[in-house]
Amino acid sequence: MQPAKTFGPDPACSDAACPDPAWEVEAVLAWHDDDAKAAIRSLLDDCRHLRRQLALAESVMSRGMARGWTPRYERDAL
């Protein structure tokens, strides 16, 4: 287990819900000691885990609870 690393928000970003994308990239790389392949591997593992969680939630969630909403596994094109 790695020791916790702390990163502060970018002082130039006033909206906490929308952090600076460049800062996020630097934070991910710093967490992985600037190993880009390890960072990509970790992010892909996170994506895979979240897709499994979404599939699990979809399988136990009733249509009425979501009022017709169904999850999408692919995000919209940029």
DRENTORKOL-3810 file (N, C-alpha, C; in nm, 4 decimals):
REM DRENTORKOL-3810
@n.u->0.0843; n.v->-0.1181; n.w->0.0000; ca.u->0.0000; ca.v->0.0000; ca.w->0.0000; c.u->0.0883; c.v->0.1236; c.w->0.0000
@n.u->0.0550; n.v->0.2158; n.w->-0.0860; ca.u->0.1331; ca.v->0.3380; ca.w->-0.0964; c.u->0.0877; c.v->0.4370; c.w->0.0098
@n.u->0.1798; n.v->0.5171; n.w->0.0622; ca.u->0.1376; ca.v->0.6204; ca.w->0.1566; c.u->0.0505; c.v->0.7233; c.w->0.0859
@n.u->-0.0378; n.v->0.7818; n.w->0.1606; ca.u->-0.1278; ca.v->0.8817; ca.w->0.1029; c.u->-0.0491; c.v->1.0030; c.w->0.0571
@n.u->-0.0791; n.v->1.0473; n.w->-0.0619; ca.u->-0.0188; ca.v->1.1685; ca.w->-0.1146; c.u->-0.1281; c.v->1.2733; c.w->-0.1196
@n.u->-0.0945; n.v->1.3929; n.w->-0.0835; ca.u->-0.1958; ca.v->1.4980; ca.w->-0.0843; c.u->-0.1658; c.v->1.5972; c.w->-0.1945
@n.u->-0.2705; n.v->1.6399; n.w->-0.2593; ca.u->-0.2599; ca.v->1.7392; ca.w->-0.3651; c.u->-0.3645; c.v->1.8448; c.w->-0.3370
@n.u->-0.3261; n.v->1.9682; n.w->-0.3474; ca.u->-0.4217; ca.v->2.0773; ca.w->-0.3264; c.u->-0.4820; c.v->2.1193; c.w->-0.4586
@n.u->-0.5991; n.v->2.1790; n.w->-0.4530; ca.u->-0.6606; ca.v->2.2272; ca.w->-0.5768; c.u->-0.5815; c.v->2.3436; c.w->-0.6347
@n.u->-0.5964; n.v->2.3625; n.w->-0.7617; ca.u->-0.5296; ca.v->2.4733; ca.w->-0.8294; c.u->-0.5902; c.v->2.6035; c.w->-0.7793
@n.u->-0.5091; n.v->2.6940; n.w->-0.7243; ca.u->-0.5655; ca.v->2.8187; ca.w->-0.6719; c.u->-0.6336; c.v->2.9027; c.w->-0.7799
@n.u->-0.5967; n.v->2.8847; n.w->-0.9061; ca.u->-0.6584; ca.v->2.9617; ca.w->-1.0139; c.u->-0.7985; c.v->2.9124; c.w->-1.0455
@n.u->-0.8321; n.v->2.7904; n.w->-1.0059; ca.u->-0.9640; ca.v->2.7333; ca.w->-1.0343; c.u->-1.0592; c.v->2.7693; c.w->-0.9210
@n.u->-1.1581; n.v->2.8526; n.w->-0.9489; ca.u->-1.2515; ca.v->2.8950; ca.w->-0.8451; c.u->-1.3666; c.v->2.7965; c.w->-0.8278
@n.u->-1.3951; n.v->2.7146; n.w->-0.9285; ca.u->-1.5061; ca.v->2.6196; ca.w->-0.9229; c.u->-1.4531; c.v->2.4828; c.w->-0.8823
@n.u->-1.4838; n.v->2.4398; n.w->-0.7586; ca.u->-1.4322; ca.v->2.3128; ca.w->-0.7076; c.u->-1.4898; c.v->2.1933; c.w->-0.7832
@n.u->-1.6081; n.v->2.2086; n.w->-0.8440; ca.u->-1.6696; ca.v->2.0988; ca.w->-0.9175; c.u->-1.6025; c.v->2.0772; c.w->-1.0521
@n.u->-1.5240; n.v->2.1704; n.w->-1.0980; ca.u->-1.4596; ca.v->2.1606; ca.w->-1.2285; c.u->-1.3113; c.v->2.1940; c.w->-1.2152
@n.u->-1.2310; n.v->2.1006; n.w->-1.1625; ca.u->-1.0879; ca.v->2.1296; ca.w->-1.1484; c.u->-1.0203; c.v->2.1428; c.w->-1.2842
@n.u->-0.9089; n.v->2.2063; n.w->-1.2842; ca.u->-0.8306; ca.v->2.2275; ca.w->-1.4055; c.u->-0.7846; c.v->2.0926; c.w->-1.4606
@n.u->-0.8194; n.v->2.0587; n.w->-1.5863; ca.u->-0.7793; ca.v->1.9295; ca.w->-1.6431; c.u->-0.6277; c.v->1.9094; c.w->-1.6439
@n.u->-0.5521; n.v->2.0157; n.w->-1.6674; ca.u->-0.4059; ca.v->2.0020; ca.w->-1.6676; c.u->-0.3566; c.v->1.9646; c.w->-1.5285
@n.u->-0.4175; n.v->2.0213; n.w->-1.4254; ca.u->-0.3785; ca.v->1.9872; ca.w->-1.2890; c.u->-0.4121; c.v->1.8417; c.w->-1.2587
@n.u->-0.5278; n.v->1.7950; n.w->-1.3065; ca.u->-0.5663; ca.v->1.6552; ca.w->-1.2835; c.u->-0.4662; c.v->1.5599; c.w->-1.3479
@n.u->-0.4234; n.v->1.5909; n.w->-1.4692; ca.u->-0.3254; ca.v->1.5064; ca.w->-1.5382; c.u->-0.1957; c.v->1.5025; c.w->-1.4589
@n.u->-0.1508; n.v->1.6181; n.w->-1.4148; ca.u->-0.0266; ca.v->1.6241; ca.w->-1.3365; c.u->-0.0405; c.v->1.5485; c.w->-1.2053
@n.u->-0.1584; n.v->1.5558; n.w->-1.1431; ca.u->-0.1810; ca.v->1.4841; ca.w->-1.0175; c.u->-0.1763; c.v->1.3331; c.w->-1.0379
@n.u->-0.2367; n.v->1.2848; n.w->-1.1466; ca.u->-0.2345; ca.v->1.1407; ca.w->-1.1758; c.u->-0.0916; c.v->1.0949; c.w->-1.2019
@n.u->-0.0186; n.v->1.1709; n.w->-1.2805; ca.u->0.1208; ca.v->1.1343; ca.w->-1.3084; c.u->0.2054; c.v->1.1391; c.w->-1.1823
@n.u->0.1842; n.v->1.2385; n.w->-1.0982; ca.u->0.2613; ca.v->1.2482; ca.w->-0.9742; c.u->0.2307; c.v->1.1304; c.w->-0.8826
@n.u->0.1043; n.v->1.0891; n.w->-0.8773; ca.u->0.0660; ca.v->0.9750; ca.w->-0.7941; c.u->0.1415; c.v->0.8487; c.w->-0.8365
@n.u->0.1662; n.v->0.8365; n.w->-0.9653; ca.u->0.2345; ca.v->0.7196; ca.w->-1.0200; c.u->0.3826; c.v->0.7473; c.w->-1.0467
@n.u->0.4378; n.v->0.8464; n.w->-0.9782; ca.u->0.5802; ca.v->0.8808; ca.w->-0.9895; c.u->0.6218; c.v->0.9041; c.w->-1.1344
@n.u->0.5386; n.v->0.9751; n.w->-1.2092; ca.u->0.5627; ca.v->1.0109; ca.w->-1.3496; c.u->0.5768; c.v->0.8911; c.w->-1.4430
@n.u->0.5193; n.v->0.7772; n.w->-1.4054; ca.u->0.5169; ca.v->0.6587; ca.w->-1.4917; c.u->0.3843; c.v->0.6610; c.w->-1.5684
@n.u->0.3898; n.v->0.7050; n.w->-1.6944; ca.u->0.2676; ca.v->0.7210; ca.w->-1.7743; c.u->0.1961; c.v->0.5884; c.w->-1.7959
@n.u->0.2707; n.v->0.4812; n.w->-1.8185; ca.u->0.2061; ca.v->0.3513; ca.w->-1.8412; c.u->0.1331; c.v->0.3041; c.w->-1.7160
@n.u->0.1897; n.v->0.3253; n.w->-1.5993; ca.u->0.1227; ca.v->0.2874; ca.w->-1.4743; c.u->-0.0018; c.v->0.3714; c.w->-1.4537
@n.u->0.0048; n.v->0.5000; n.w->-1.4889; ca.u->-0.1109; ca.v->0.5877; ca.w->-1.4753; c.u->-0.2232; c.v->0.5425; c.w->-1.5684
@n.u->-0.1916; n.v->0.5108; n.w->-1.6916; ca.u->-0.2921; ca.v->0.4637; ca.w->-1.7875; c.u->-0.3525; c.v->0.3325; c.w->-1.7404
@n.u->-0.2682; n.v->0.2416; n.w->-1.6940; ca.u->-0.3158; ca.v->0.1121; ca.w->-1.6451; c.u->-0.4130; c.v->0.1318; c.w->-1.5286
@n.u->-0.3784; n.v->0.2197; n.w->-1.4370; ca.u->-0.4635; ca.v->0.2474; ca.w->-1.3220; c.u->-0.5966; c.v->0.3084; c.w->-1.3644
@n.u->-0.5936; n.v->0.4029; n.w->-1.4571; ca.u->-0.7170; ca.v->0.4654; ca.w->-1.5038; c.u->-0.8049; c.v->0.3662; c.w->-1.5794
@n.u->-0.7445; n.v->0.2770; n.w->-1.6571; ca.u->-0.8224; ca.v->0.1745; ca.w->-1.7262; c.u->-0.8840; c.v->0.0766; c.w->-1.6266
@n.u->-0.8095; n.v->0.0419; n.w->-1.5211; ca.u->-0.8645; ca.v->-0.0443; ca.w->-1.4161; c.u->-0.9832; c.v->0.0237; c.w->-1.3475
@n.u->-0.9705; n.v->0.1547; n.w->-1.3213; ca.u->-1.0812; ca.v->0.2294; ca.w->-1.2611; c.u->-1.2034; c.v->0.2285; c.w->-1.3527
@n.u->-1.1814; n.v->0.2489; n.w->-1.4814; ca.u->-1.2905; ca.v->0.2486; ca.w->-1.5784; c.u->-1.3594; c.v->0.1126; c.w->-1.5812
@n.u->-1.2808; n.v->0.0057; n.w->-1.5836; ca.u->-1.3355; ca.v->-0.1302; ca.w->-1.5845; c.u->-1.4180; c.v->-0.1549; c.w->-1.4588
@n.u->-1.3663; n.v->-0.1130; n.w->-1.3436; ca.u->-1.4379; ca.v->-0.1308; ca.w->-1.2171; c.u->-1.5705; c.v->-0.0542; c.w->-1.2183
@n.u->-1.5688; n.v->0.0702; n.w->-1.2657; ca.u->-1.6903; ca.v->0.1500; ca.w->-1.2676; c.u->-1.7939; c.v->0.0939; c.w->-1.3648
@n.u->-1.7482; n.v->0.0370; n.w->-1.4769; ca.u->-1.8428; ca.v->-0.0271; ca.w->-1.5692; c.u->-1.9083; c.v->-0.1482; c.w->-1.5044
@n.u->-1.8320; n.v->-0.2247; n.w->-1.4278; ca.u->-1.8901; ca.v->-0.3397; ca.w->-1.3564; c.u->-1.9913; c.v->-0.2928; c.w->-1.2531
@n.u->-1.9584; n.v->-0.1857; n.w->-1.1809; ca.u->-2.0506; ca.v->-0.1314; ca.w->-1.0820; c.u->-2.1786; c.v->-0.0810; c.w->-1.1491
@n.u->-2.1648; n.v->-0.0176; n.w->-1.2641; ca.u->-2.2811; ca.v->0.0312; ca.w->-1.3374; c.u->-2.3681; c.v->-0.0852; c.w->-1.3847
@n.u->-2.3064; n.v->-0.1908; n.w->-1.4338; ca.u->-2.3824; ca.v->-0.3080; ca.w->-1.4767; c.u->-2.4548; c.v->-0.3725; c.w->-1.3587
@n.u->-2.3891; n.v->-0.3782; n.w->-1.2457; ca.u->-2.4523; ca.v->-0.4345; ca.w->-1.1267; c.u->-2.5706; c.v->-0.3486; c.w->-1.0826
@n.u->-2.5526; n.v->-0.2187; n.w->-1.0798; ca.u->-2.6612; ca.v->-0.1294; ca.w->-1.0408; c.u->-2.7779; c.v->-0.1401; c.w->-1.1379
@n.u->-2.7467; n.v->-0.1511; n.w->-1.2670; ca.u->-2.8524; ca.v->-0.1629; ca.w->-1.3676; c.u->-2.9323; c.v->-0.2909; c.w->-1.3477
@n.u->-2.8651; n.v->-0.3984; n.w->-1.3093; ca.u->-2.9341; ca.v->-0.5269; ca.w->-1.2956; c.u->-3.0261; c.v->-0.5320; c.w->-1.1742
@n.u->-3.0004; n.v->-0.4520; n.w->-1.0721; ca.u->-3.0845; ca.v->-0.4566; ca.w->-0.9518; c.u->-3.1794; c.v->-0.3382; c.w->-0.9423
@n.u->-3.1695; n.v->-0.2427; n.w->-1.0327; ca.u->-3.2502; ca.v->-0.1216; ca.w->-1.0267; c.u->-3.3776; c.v->-0.1414; c.w->-1.1090
@n.u->-3.4915; n.v->-0.1056; n.w->-1.0504; ca.u->-3.6169; ca.v->-0.1192; ca.w->-1.1239; c.u->-3.6342; c.v->-0.0018; c.w->-1.2196
@n.u->-3.7148; n.v->-0.0222; n.w->-1.3235; ca.u->-3.7416; ca.v->0.0854; ca.w->-1.4200; c.u->-3.8126; c.v->0.2023; c.w->-1.3516
@n.u->-3.9002; n.v->0.1712; n.w->-1.2583; ca.u->-3.9727; ca.v->0.2774; ca.w->-1.1898; c.u->-3.8819; c.v->0.3641; c.w->-1.1043
@n.u->-3.7819; n.v->0.3033; n.w->-1.0450; ca.u->-3.6902; ca.v->0.3792; ca.w->-0.9597; c.u->-3.6126; c.v->0.4822; c.w->-1.0415
@n.u->-3.5758; n.v->0.4441; n.w->-1.1620; ca.u->-3.4971; ca.v->0.5338; ca.w->-1.2464; c.u->-3.5840; c.v->0.6162; c.w->-1.3400
@n.u->-3.7147; n.v->0.5952; n.w->-1.3349; ca.u->-3.8109; ca.v->0.6685; ca.w->-1.4186; c.u->-3.7749; c.v->0.6613; c.w->-1.5666
@n.u->-3.7369; n.v->0.5418; n.w->-1.6108; ca.u->-3.7085; ca.v->0.5202; ca.w->-1.7522; c.u->-3.5639; c.v->0.5443; c.w->-1.7931
@n.u->-3.4847; n.v->0.5991; n.w->-1.7017; ca.u->-3.3437; ca.v->0.6242; ca.w->-1.7337; c.u->-3.2691; c.v->0.4920; c.w->-1.7413
@n.u->-3.1858; n.v->0.4781; n.w->-1.8409; ca.u->-3.0974; ca.v->0.3613; ca.w->-1.8493; c.u->-2.9546; c.v->0.4110; c.w->-1.8653
@n.u->-2.8606; n.v->0.3422; n.w->-1.8035; ca.u->-2.7219; ca.v->0.3879; ca.w->-1.8117; c.u->-2.6642; c.v->0.3670; c.w->-1.9509
@n.u->-2.5693; n.v->0.4516; n.w->-1.9853; ca.u->-2.4939; ca.v->0.4357; ca.w->-2.1095; c.u->-2.3509; c.v->0.4001; c.w->-2.0706
@n.u->-2.2980; n.v->0.3036; n.w->-2.1379; ca.u->-2.1637; ca.v->0.2574; ca.w->-2.1046; c.u->-2.0558; c.v->0.3328; c.w->-2.1818
@n.u->-2.0955; n.v->0.4004; n.w->-2.2857; ca.u->-2.0003; ca.v->0.4813; ca.w->-2.3631; c.u->-2.0387; c.v->0.6273; c.w->-2.3473
@n.u->-1.9405; n.v->0.7142; n.w->-2.3325; ca.u->-1.9717; ca.v->0.8552; ca.w->-2.3204; c.u->-1.9892; c.v->0.9172; c.w->-2.4586
@n.u->-2.0494; n.v->1.0328; n.w->-2.4618; ca.u->-2.0711; ca.v->1.1021; ca.w->-2.5893; c.u->-1.9371; c.v->1.1401; c.w->-2.6505
@n.u->-1.9338; n.v->1.1449; n.w->-2.7833; ca.u->-1.8109; ca.v->1.1853; ca.w->-2.8532; c.u->-1.7756; c.v->1.3281; c.w->-2.8159
@n.u->-1.6476; n.v->1.3525; n.w->-2.8063; ca.u->-1.6020; ca.v->1.4872; ca.w->-2.7692; c.u->-1.6147; c.v->1.5844; c.w->-2.8809
END
